Amino acid sequence: MYIYPYSYLVSKNHLIRRFLTPGEAEGRVSFYAYISKDFGHVGQNHVFLYDTVVTNYGNAYSQHTGAFTAPTAGVYAFCYTAFASGEHVAGESGDYGEVSVQIVHNGAYKGSIYVDTETNWEEEMATGFAILMLQAGDVVLTTSGGVGQGSFHSNMSGRWSFSGFQIA
């Protein structure tokens, strides 16, 4: 037995939960994935691979390529987070964590975030959000905007993550 996802309606100050019909649920996708451990060594145009997939409704995200591929045309929302370390947690020496992370749609830049730590034990997180119009087969992923330096956390204190869902 398949249980369809549900949505919420607000009617006269009441929250009503209703199940989506098969037609409404069909084609809708959502995903949430994160990087499972601290890391370093980020080169130019590095594609980030979010290896722990928590949600992948519609199987449109690939942990092997780091890419989301739109199954249908529509409006999609994406969120991505980066966490720079003020420690040398991934065998790095010298510089502390610094990197620009871009969200890329079919190879084209659509937005970016930047994290930079300058001193020992300083840590910084940033989150980006984008709403994009996609066609079926379009690809969205995150890459480094340049060569990163130092180490990056992705642990119980905070995770590098990438998520998205179809709006319409």
N, C-alpha and C positions, 0 to 999 in steps of 0.2 A: 504494500500500500504506500503510495506516494503522498506526502503531506506538502501542500503548497505553502509558500511563504505568505505572510500576512502583512497587511498595512493598517494604519490607524486613521480613522476619520474623526473629525471634531464636529459635533452637532449640538448646538445649544448648550455649550459649556460641558459636554460629556465626551469622554474619550471612548470610542467604539472600535474594537478590534474586529477586523473581518479578514477572512482568508481570500487570497487572490484566486481568481479562476485560472484554469489551465492556460487560457489565451493570454491573460495578463502576466502570468509568471514566465511564460515562454519568451526566450530572448533576453530576459533581464539577467544581468551579471553583477557580481560583486566579489571583491577579493581583499585580503589583508595578509601581508607577509612581512617577516622581519629577518635581519641578519642575526645569526645565532651566537656569534662570539666577537670579541675584540679583534681588530685587525689593523694593518698598516699597508705601506707600499701601494699607494694609489697613483697610477700613471695617468697621463693625459687621455681624455676620452674613455676612461675606464667605465665599463658598464657594471653597475652594482647588481649583484645577485642576492636576492632576499630568499635565503634557503629554507626558512621555516615558514610553511604556508599554514595559516590558521583557518582562513576561509577562502574558498575558491569556487563559489557558486557559479556554475556555467563553464568552469574549466578554461577560462580565458587568460589566466596568468601562468607563465612557465617559470618555475624556480631554476631551471637549467639555463635559460637565456636572460632572465630578469625582465622579460617583456610581457606586456599585456597586449593581446590582439583582440580588437573589437569584433564580436561575432555579427553584429548588426549595426546599421547606421543609427546615430542618435547623439544625445548630449550626455557626457560623462563627467564625473567629478573625480579628482585625484588628489591625494595627500601624500607627502613624503617628508621624512624627518632624518636629520643627521646629528651626530653627537661627537664632538672633538674632545680629545683627552689631553690633559695637562700632565700626564704621566707617560712613560715609555712602556706601554703594555703589550706591544706586538714586536718586540725586538728592535725597535727603532732607537736611535740615539741622536742627540743634537736637538733638532727642532721639535716643537710641540705640535699638536694636531691643527691642521689648517686645510680647508678644501672648499671649493665651490661645487655645488651639486645642481645639475640642470635637469629639468623635465623636458623630454624630447618627444616630439610627435612626428613620425615618419622621417626622422633625421633632422627635423627643424626645431630650433630652440623655442620653447614656449614659456620659460620662467626659470628662476634659480633661487637658491638660498646659499648662505655663506656662513661657515663656522671657523673660528680662529681662536686659539689659546696662545697666550704669550708667556705665561709663567708656570712654574711647577704647581701642580694640584689645581690649576684653574681649568674649568670644564665649561663647554658651551654647547647648547642645543639650538637648532633652528628647525622650523616646520614651514613647508610651502604648500600651497593649495592652488589648483587650477581647474577650471571648467572648460572642457574642450568639445567641439563638434567633431565627431568621428564618422567615417564611412566604414562599412564592413571590410575587415582586413587591415585597417590602420593599426599601427604599432606605437605604443607609448612605453617609454622606459626612462630610467634615470642614469645619468653619466656624470663623470667629473668634468668640470669646466676647464681644468688645467691640471698640472701635476700637483697632487696633494703632498703634504709633508707631515711627518710625525705619525702618531697613533690615533685610533678612533675607538671609542667604546661602543659596544652593543651588548648589553648585559642587563641584569635585573635593575640597575640604576636608571637605565634608559636605553632604548633600542633605535637602531636605524630601521625605518619601516617604510613601506610603500603600500598604498591601498587605493581602491577606486570602486566606483559603482555607476551604473547607468541611471540617469535621472529621467530622461524621456526619449 
